[in-house]
């Protein structure tokens, strides 16, 4: 019975493959636009992140009133107010926000890359050479961001957003093409059975 349910769910999805294909193409186009106009995409992404921090601060501040009898209410209230303040600073000063976000990413890539290399070499799990390669690339990216800072703050987030959107779009295109192929196979097999 579960198999029939999953087959019917699958048939509903693969019949809509064209929409996934169009979504994938749209993501690829947005990724290319973001990649080509990296400074504008960087500022746009910083503005979106700033508003997300503001909204998160508001939600946490409001939530602190619902748990006012809890001893940690002041921590929630302070975190909410800080979220609103930091988000407001990012939205009103997007260039400084882009520089700060880029520094955070540079630190993350550098530290995570080094830890990945060291951990992979020490643990030697089955695919450890790939983890070392991943760690080296991350570390090099972190060093590149540090070396090019503050100029990397103007292009990094836009390029990263462009790559993310293009890769997401590519995965949707591949899924749509696989669903189209599955639809054809189901049609051929049902015509042979019928």
N, C-alpha and C positions, 0 to 999 in steps of 0.2 A: 504494500500500500504506500509506503514511504517513497518507493521508487517511482510509482506513478505520479505522486505529488511533485517530486523533483523533476521528472520529465515534463510535466505540464508547466512548471515554473520555467524550465529551460526553454520550452517552446515559445513561451511568451517573451522571453528575453531575446532569443535569436531572431525572432520575427521583427524586432526593433533595432537590428544591427545598424541600420542607416543613421539612426539618431546618435549612436555611439561614435560612428565614423565622423559625423558632422561635428560632434563635441570635440573629438580628438583633433580635427583640422582647426577648429576655433582655438583650442589651446596652443597648438603649434604656431598659429599666426600671432597670437598674443605673446608667446614666448619669443618669437623673432622680433616683434615690435619692441618688447622689453629689452632684448639683447642689443638691438640697434640703438635704441635711445636709453641707454643705461642710466645716465644722470637723472632724467625725468622719472624713470621707473624707480630709481633709488628713492627720490623724494616722495613719490606716491606711496611706496611701500612703507616708508618711515611714517607718513601721515596715517596710514591705516593702522600700523602698530601703535602709534600714539593714541588713536581713538580707542583701540582695543584695551589699552592700559587704563584709559579714563573710564571706560564702561566697566571694566573689572573692578576698579576702585570704587565706583558708585555702587555696584552690586555688593561688594564686601562691606562697604559702609552701611548700606541699608540692612544687610544681613546681621550686622552687629547689634542692631536694635531688636532683632527677633531673639537673640540669645543674650539679652542684657543681664539675666540672672547668672550667667556663667562667669567664672573668674577670668577667663581669657577674652572678655568682651573688649577690653581696651586695646589688646593686640590687634583684634579685627578692625576696630575703629581707626587705629593708627595706620595699619596697613592700607585700609581703604583710602584714607586721606593722603597718604604718600603716593598711592597709585594715581589718584586724581591729580596731584601736584606734578608727579613725574610725567604723566601722560600729557598734561597741559604744557609743560616745558618742551616736550618732544614736538607737539603739534605747533606751538608758536615759534619754535626754533628748529625746523626740520634739518637744516644742514648740520647743526651741532648734534642732533639726534642721529643722523647718518654716520657722522664721525664716531660717536660713542658706540653705536651698534657694530660698526666695523671693528673697533677695538675689541669689543666683546667676542666677536666671531674669530678674530685673530688669536686671542688668548685661548679660546675653546679649541680651535683647530690645532694650535701648537701643543697645548697640554694633552689633549686627547690623542693626537698623533704619536707623541712620544710615549705615552702610556700604552698605546696599542702596540707599538713596536716592541717595547720592553716586555709586555705581557705575552706577546706571541712567541718571542724568542725564549722566554723562561718556561712557558707551558708546553710548547711544541705540540699543539693539538694537530689533528690530521691536515688541516688546511692552513697551517701557520704561515707559510710563505705569502699567501694572499693577504693575510692580516698584516704582515710586515709591510707589504706593498701599499696597502690601504693606509697604514700609519705613516709611511714615508710621504705619500701624496698629501695627507692631511697636514703633516708638519711643514712640508714645503709651501702649501697654501697659506698656512699661518705665518710663516716667515715672509712670504711675498706680501701679505697684507700689512705686516709690521714695517717692512722695508719701504713700501710705497705710501705709507700713511703720511700725511692726511689725504693725499690724492686718491688712495684706494677707497676712501669713504664716499667718493662721488660716483664710483662705478660698480663697486662690488655687489651691493644689494640688488641693483638692477640686473646685473649679469646673472647672479644667482637665481633671481626670480625668473629670468628668461630661460635659463637652463631647466629649472624646475617645471615651468609651464610646458616647454617643448617636450621634455621627457614624459610628463603626464599625458600630453596629447598623443605622443607616439604610442604609449601603452594603450590608450583608448582606440587608436586606429588599428593596432594589432589585434586587440580584443574583438573589434567589429569585424575585421576580416576573418578571424577564426570562427566567429558566430555565423558569418555568411557561408563559410565552407561547411559548417555543421548543418546549417539549414539545407544546403544542397544535398548533403549525405542523407539526411532524414527524408527528404523528398524522394531521392533515388531508392532508398530502402523501402519506403512505404509504397512506392509504385511497383516494386518487385513483389512485395507481399500481397498487394491488392490486385 
